[in-house]
Amino acid sequence: MTMFSSVSRSLTKESAMIGANLRYLREASGLSQMEIAQLLAVTAQQVQKYERGQNRLPVDKLYRLKQFYDVPYEIFFQGLQGKEKPLNLSARREFAIHKKLMAIRDSALKQKIEKIMAILTEG
């Protein structure tokens, strides 16, 4: 018996939580499983398995998703500490706002918007 023999290859709490976060990110971006599958060079069925937590997400795929969504790694692991829940509707809205802000090409305009957001959130 090795140190890792007790780790099941079946659905784990961690895989399910990461999968739920993947699904929320995809849905918040308005993307289909097929579009994410193309990004990751896998089948749509494989994306579905990642989202359900049936298959573990390989690190190289996680990196591609992080780059694509332009989010910190912590987003994928939201809820694993037990204190917080997986990404929810509020987090989806925040992510959608973040994506829209990142899509602005004019850096001066982006900085102005960021300053306005900082002022509004100080209260």
Salt bridges, closest charged atoms under 4 A:
GLU27 OE1 - ARG92 NH1 3.55
GLU51 OE2 - ARG26 NE 2.53
ASP60 OD2 - LYS61 NZ 3.96
ASP70 OD2 - HIS98 NE2 3.98
